[in-house]
């Protein structure tokens, strides 16, 4: 007996559903689970777990007060929660135009200046950067002109400093300290970053003072790792050459030889130090 057309179509659809469910809902995922447990792949398939976390997720190496533990390599800054919090992974959403501090938050420029200065003190190197003051805030002025955007300068304010300004005068006009809760842009000031005399290529590398987009970056640049090497050698009583060897051993090159930049996994490197 020939089945009605509508019933044949429904049976064909049901057969296709069952076949695709078996293939794509069972066979396909089980095949990849099996592949993930092949020798050499199982560690990554299981989350690259080690005794103190995962090498895929960065973590802070600080004490209870948030200060760097000197015997460990330090990770880059993190904007995820209180730092490297996987439950609140996020970026700061601050960009290159974030140069003026507000009552509720520091600008990206000031954060970079603060971090660079702190790393300079920790590593005993020059932590100065262009557009940063000596006390670690953004070197930014609000410049007022007689005719708005043009004409003689009539007033100058150091917008990120409420104490003594980093400049005494600007184009012959005395620089004033900022007052809290005052919007100098709204008052007509032209925001003017001041480069200063810091070296064009700072000693502290960029990744040491900027947070990653996810806030969970497990890697640092070889430049930042090598900057920390003298401190690690001193704190652990190791030859500096041996510390540099460990950095080299835990440096991953560019993907496919040309994508991205070389990177050093901080957790793996610190575990290797503890094993010495």
N, C-alpha and C positions, 0 to 999 in steps of 0.2 A: 504494500500500500504506500502510495506516494504521500509524503507529509505536506501539509500546507506550506506555502512559501514563507509566511511569517514565522512559522515554527522552525523551519530549516534555518532561517537567518538567525534566530535566537540561539539555536543549538550550535551553529558555527561560531557565533560570538562567544558563547560559553566555553567552547573548546579552546578558542584563541586565548581567552582569559586564563584558563587553567594552565595552558602551555607557557604563557608569558609569566604567570605567577611562579611556576616552578623554575623557569630559567632565570628570571630577573630578581625574584624575591627569595629564592633559595640557593640555586646553583651559583649564580654570579657572586653574591656576597660571601658564600662559603669558600668559593675558589680564592677570593682575595684574602680571606682570613688565613687560608692555608699557605698562600704565597708569603703573607706577612710573617709566618713562623718558620720560613726557610732560614738556614744558617746564614748569618750576616745581616738579616733583615728583622729578626724577631725583636731586637733591642729597640729599634726605632718604631716598630709597629706597636710596641707596648708603652710608648710615650717617652722613650729615652730616659727611663727612671734610673736614678742612682740612690745611694743611701740617704742623701739629704735633699731630695727633690728631683727635678727634671732638668736636664741640660738644655731643654728647649725654652724654659722659662727663667728669666733673670731673677736675681734676688739681691738683697742688700747685705753687705758685710759690715754691719755697724753694731755698736753696743746698745744697751737699753736706752741711752740718752740720744741715740741717733748719730753718735760720733763714729767716724771710720775706725775700724780695728786695724792698727798699723801693720800687722803681719800678713794681711790679706790684700790681694788686688781688689780695687774698688770698681763697681759697675758704673755705668753712665746714669745720669739722673732719671727718675721715673715720675710720671704724672698720674699713675694708676693708684688711686686711693692714697694711703700714706706711703706708698712706694712699693712697686712690684706686687700689687694686690690683684690676683687673677679674677676676683669677683667684680672688680670695677676698672677693667682695662679701658684706657682712654688716653687721648692726648690733651694738651692744655688748650688747644685751639687758638693759641697766640701766634701772630705772624710778624713779619719784619716791620710793620708799622706800629707795633706795640712798644712804644718807647717812653710813655709817660705813666708814672705810677698813679694809682688812685687810692682812695681811703680804704677800699676793701681788698685790693690786690696789687701786687708788684707787676710791673711791665716785664715782658720777655727780656728786654735789654738789661734791666736791673737784675733779673734772675741770673742771666748769663754773666754779668759783671761780678756778682756775689760769688757764684760758683767758681769762677776763674781765680778770684782772689783767695778763696778758701783752699783750692787745690794748690795754688802757688805756695801757700804757707805749709801745707801738708808735705809737699814734695821738695821744699826748699828751692823753688825756682821762681822766676819772674811771672807773676800771675796777671800782669797788666794786659789790657786789650784796647783796641781802638774804640772810641766812643764810650769809654768807662772812666769814672773818676777814680782817684786814688783810694777812696773809702768804699768802693764797690757798688756804685749806683750808676744809672745811665747818665752820661754827660750831655744833658739836654737843656737848652734855653728856650724860653718864650720871649721872642723879640717883638717889641711894639714899635711901629713906625708912625710917623705923624699923619700920613695919608692912608693908613690901613696897611696895604702891602708894600708901599713904596714911601719914599721920602726919608728924612733923617730919623735915626733911631732915638726914641724918647724914653724908653724903659726896657730893662732886661731882667728876667727872673730865671733862676735855676730851679726848674719845675720839680725836680726829684730830691731836692735838699731843703730841709727846714732849718738847718744849721748854717755854718759858714759855707758860702758857695765855692765851687771848685775853681772859679775864675773871679778875680777881683773886679775886672772891668772887661767890657766887650765893645770894641769900636769906640772907646773913650767914655762909655756909659757905665756907671757902677752897677754891678750885678746884685740883685736882691735875692734873699732866700725865699722859698715858697711858703705860702700860708696854707694850712690844712683846709680841705674842702673848698678849694678855689679852682675854678675851671678857667685857666688862662687862655685857652683857645676860644672859649665863648666870649672872653673879654677883648678878643682881637689880636692875641699874640700869635706870632708865626713860630711854629715849633722848629727849632734849629739844633740838630745834633752836632756836637763838637768832637772832632776826631781825636784830638790830643796828640801826644808824642809817643804813644805806645808803638812797638814794632809792627810792621805790616803783617808779619806772620807770627802770631803769638806762640809762646812756648807751650801753653796748654792747648791741646787740639780741640777741634769743634765738638766731637762726640762726648768729650768730658764735661761739657757745660750745657748741652742740649738734651732734652728727653726724646726718646723714640716715639713713633706714632702710636704704638700699642701700649707703651709703658712697661712692656715685659721683655724688652730686648736682652738676650743673654750674652751678647757679644760687645766687645769694645775694639777699637782700632789697634793695630800693632803700635802705632805712635803713642797712644795713651798707655798701653801696657809697658812699653819701654820707658816711658816717663816715670812709671811707678817702680821700675826695677831696682834702682838704688835703695829705696826705702825698704823693699822686701828683703833684699840682700842683707841690709843692716839689721833689720828686726829679727831675721831668722839665722843670722850668722853663716850665710851661704856666700860662696864666691859670686860676684856679679856676673861673671861669664856663665855660670851654671843657671842663674835666673834667666838670662837671655836665651839659653838653650831651651829651657822649659817653655818660654814664650813661643819660640820658633816651632817647637814640637806640637803646640796646641793652636797654631795659626792655620785656619782654613783659607785656601786660595780662592780666587774668583771662580764662580760656577762656570763650567765649560771653558774655563781659561780666559773669559773676557767679560762675564756678567758680574756686576757688583764690585765690591772691594774686599780685600783680605780682612779677616776678622778673627778675634781671639775669644774663645769661650771662657768666660770668667770663672764659672763654677768648676769646669774641668781643670782649669789651671790651678785654682786654689786647692782642689783635691790632690793634684799632683804635688803641690808644695807640701801638703800635710803628709804625704807618703814618703818624703825625703828622709 
